[in-house]
Amino acid sequence: MHLHANWTAADLVEDQSWINALDDGARTDLEREVKRLFVPGKPVFDYDAGDVDLGRASAPIATSFQTALNGPGIALIKRLPRETLSEDEFGFLTWMIGLTQGVPRPQGKDSKYLHAVRNVGTNYRSPTGRGYSSNSELDFHIDGADLVALTCYNGAREGGLSMAVSNEAINAALKAEYPQLLPLLFEAYPFSLQGEQAPGMPAWVKVPVFSEANGHVFIRWVRNRVESSQTIEDAPRIDARHWEALDMLDAVIRRPEHVATMMLEPGDMQILNNHRCLHSRTEFSDFDEPERKRLLFRLWLSPPQAEALPPAIAASFGSADGNTVRGGIPGQHYDERCREFDALIAAFHGMRMNAKLAA
């Protein structure tokens, strides 16, 4: 692995060590394991991580997750078995891989741990809009966990291009060109929780867009949530000078030299480190046939041995401690069953439980 965290789009084209294509033996072992373990209708919490054997796929999958965690922050696994698996089986394949790599995290109001990413007509720009259920172009953003894994079952008829940028490259450009505005990004901004907060909790959280720890810059950014916060009565107002800094950030992020693009194909798994990269997706249109519509499965993970985070963003992840179950959106149905599952998978990976979640 030669790439480091400060990369450009051209770097990812020149050095493709972040891409790992599974050979036929690895594909066969994954397919066999899905067919052995998957039971239609069985709750995902009822599968034991210790029962999963990825066989010849184990080493390349682990390498890809380490690339995302400790290298450039982005990895792509190609040639997962797809043609011989149903939608549900492919979703389970995503879950099965995730159990071996960390503790899955809940992703929203419904406290679901595995999301089907498909257009169901959601308005992304509404106060409760989420990108995974729309076909809109998305703002560059991070997801609410250390790692996000996206597996592609069906691609779109047109569009849906995946995009990623390096935090370190963005930070370097801002330091060189906008030193007078960069300090404003280290201040705290309000982010809307898009109506997904637990009962009794505030509708927004205030955290810095930029923060630093361990020699790395962490960027917590999604314009839609900052703009939505300004519709919440008790959220702080953002003045013109700070909006100027945010506009400058978006402009630098979207420079072509920074934006790596890839069209996820059926059988691909993209892994992104939300502490190293921002990501986005272009607008897409679907096929007419329901069985051909764009479908990805999204899994958020808290991996073992993850680094400590800047204390300033602990509010977003529940904890800043390393090797600790953190991240996710507990939502409105995070219950004792969720806590038991989290504790079980944490123990399997030798991780500490987040005290806030264990309460």
N, C-alpha and C positions, 0 to 999 in steps of 0.2 A: 504494500500500500504506500504510494508515493505522494498522494495528494494530502494537503493540509487544510486547515479550516479557512484560510484566506485564499479563495479560488475565484476565478472568473468563468464565464460560460465557455470561453475557448479552452481553458484548462480541462474542463470535464470532457470536452471533445477529444483533446489530445491524449489524455491519460484516462483510460476507461477501466481502471482497476476497481472502480466503485460498482461496476456491473458484473454480475455473476450468473452465468447461464447453467442451469442444472443439466447434468447428463442423463442418459436414459435410465441408468440404474437408480439414480436419486429420484427421478420421477416415478418409477415403478414402486419404490419403497413408500413414497408419500401416498400414492393412490391405494396401495395395499393397506396402509395404516388407516386411511379414512374409511375404507370399506369394512375394516375390522372393528373400528370403534364407534362409528356413527350410528346412532339410533334415532330415527325420525321422531320429533316431538320431545326428545329428552332435553331438559333444561341444561344450558351450557355450564351452570354451576355444578352439575352432577358428574362432570368428567374430572378425573383425577390426573393431574400433571404427571404423576409418577408412572401412569400407564402408557404414556405416549412414547413411542420409539420412532424417530424420524429416519432411522437407518442410514443409508448412504447420503441422504440429504442433510444429515445433522451438521457435518463440518462446514459445507458451503453456506448454510443458513446462518450458523453461528458467526462465521467470518463476515457476512454481510451486516449483521446487527452490530458487530464490533466496529465495522467501518463507519456506520452511522453514529455510533456512540462516541468513538474516540478518534475518528479521522476527519474527513471532510464534512460529516454531518448528513450525508446523503448516500443511499445505496439502492441498488435495483437488482432484484432476483428475477430472472427470466426462466420461462419454461416450467412453471408449476403445472401439474396435471390439470387440465381444464376440460378437454373434449369428452372425457369419460366420467365427468362428475356433474351432478345436478347442481342447481343454484344452492340448495341447502347443503349439499355435500361440500361445495366449494367454500361456502361460508364457514362450515365446520373446519375445513382445512386451514383457513385463516386463524380461527380460534385455537386449533391444535398447535400450530406453529407458535402462536403467541404465548401459550402456557409454558412452552419450553424456554422462552426468552425473558420473561418478567411477569409482573402482576398486572393483568388487564385492569383498566380504569373505567368508571362510568362516564357517560358522555352527554348528559343533558337532563332535562326536566323529568323524563321517564326513568332515569337511572339505568338505562340500558348499557350493556358492556360491549356489544357488537352491533355496529350500525350498518344497514344497507344504504349505500349512497346512490340515490336515484331521484329523478325529478318527479315530485308529486305536486308541483305548482306553488310552492312556497314563495312568498315575496321576500327576497333576501334583504331588501332595504327597510322592511317594516321593523317596528320596535322589538318584535320577537322572532325575526327572520333568522334562519340558519342556512348556510350555503349548501350543506349536504343534501337538502331536500328541494333544491331549486336547480335551474339550468343556467343561472346568471353567471356572468364573469365575477370572480371574487376579488376582494381586496387582498393584497399581500398580508399575510397573517401568520401567527403560530396557533397550534392547537393546544388544548389545556392539559398536556401531559409531556413527559420527557421525550417519548418517542411516539410517532404515529406510523402505522403500517397500513397501506392501502393495497388491496388485491383487486385485480381487474377480471371480472367475469365476462362482461360485454362492453365494448367500446361504443361511442356515440356514432350516429350517422355522419355528423359533421361537427368539428370543434371539440372542446373538452381537453385542450392542450394543457398539460401540467407544467408549472413553472416554479423555479426555486432560485434563491439568491443567498449568498454567503454573508452572514452578519459581519465577519471580520473585513470583508471587502467593502461593505457599505460604511463601516466605521472609519476605515482608512480614507475613503473618498471624502467623507464629511470633515475629518480632521484637516485634510489638505485644502479643501475648498471653502468650508463654511465654519471656521473655528469660532466665530462669534455666535452662531446659532446652536452649535452642538451642545453646549452646556445646558441649554433649555430642555433637551431631550432626556437629561438625567434627572429632571424634576418629575414629580408624580402627576399623573393625569387620571381623570375618571373614566372607567370603562363600564358600560352597561353589561349586566348579566343576561340581557335579552329575555327576561321573564323566567329564567331557569333556576333562580335561587331557591334554597330550601325555605319552607314556611318560617316567617319571623325574621328572616335575614334581609339585609339591605339589598336594594335593586342594582347597586353598582359597587365597584371596588376601585380604590385609588392606588396606583402603582406607577413607578417610573417606566418610560418607554425604553430607555437605555440604563443598564447597570453593569457592573464589572465584578468579576471574581475569578480566581485561579488563572489570571492572565488572559481571560477571554471576555468579550463583550456579549451581553445577553440583551436581545431586543424583544420586547413584548409589544406587539403592534397589530392592530386591526382597525382601520379607520372607521368601519361601520359601527363598531362598538363605542368608539369615542364620540362619534356624531350622535349615536342613539342616547348616550349619557346626557346630552344637552337637552333632551326632551323630558328628563326626570327632574321633578321639581326640586329635590334637595341635593342634587349633584352640583359640584362646583362648576362655575362658568369658566370657559377657556377664552383668554383674551387674544387680540389680533396678533401680538408678537409670538405667542406660543403656537397659534395656527400657522404662522409663517414657517416656524421650525418644522411642524408636521408636514406641511406642503412640500417643503424642501426635502424632507426625508423620502416622501413618496416619489418625488421626481428622480432622486438619485437611485432609489431601488429599481425603478423601471427603465433605467438605461440599458440598451441592448447588450452591452458588454458584461453586465452583471447577471442577466437573466438566462439561466439554463433552462431549456425547454425539452420536453419529452412527451410523446404520445403513448400513454400506457396501453398496452395490448393485452388481450385475453391471456391469462397465465402469468402476468407480471405482478410482482409485489414491490412497491416503492416504500422505502423506509426513510423517514426524515427525523432528525434530531431537532426538536423545537428550540433548543438552546444554541444551535449553530446556524440554522437556516430559517428564512421566511419562505412561505410558499403560496401559490395561487393556482387558479385554473381559469381558462377562457370560457366564454359562453359556448353552449353546445345545443344541437338539435338532435332529437331522437328518431329512430326508425318508427314506423307506424305499428309494426307487430309487437305486442307486449313482450314476447319472449326474446326479442332482439334489442330492447331498450337498454340504454347505458346502465350498467350495474357494477358497482364496486363495493367491497366490504372494508369498513374502517375499524381499526383496532387501536386503542390508546394503551400504552404500556409504561409501567414504572420498572425499569430494568435493575437487576442487582449491580452493585458496584458503581452506580451512577454518582457523578461528582456532586459536591455541595453547591448550592445555588446562592446567589447574593441574598442576604437577609431581606433586602428591600422588596423582593418579589415573592417572599414566602406566603403572603396573603393570597397569591394566585394559585399556589401549588399545595397549600396546607402545611408544608414544611420545607425548609431550605436544607435539611440534613441529607447527606449522601447515604446510599444503601438503605434508604427508607421508603416505604410505600407512600407515594405522594402523587399529586396531580389528579386530574379528572374533574368532572362536574357531578358531585353527588346527587344533585337534583332533588326531587320531592318524594322519592320512593327508596332512598338509601336506608335499608333496614337491617335487622339482625342477621338475616340470611346473607346480605352483602358483606357485612363485617366478618362473618364466619368464613366466607369464601376468600376475602382478602387476607385474613390471618393464615388460612391454610396454604395459599399459594406463596405468601411471604415466607412462611416456614420452609416450604420446599426449596426456595431460592436463598435461604439464609439471610433474609432481609428483616429489618425492624419494621414494626407497624407504626404508622402515624398515630400519635396519641389522640389527635382530634377525631380520627376515624374510629378508633377503638372505644371511644367514650360511649 
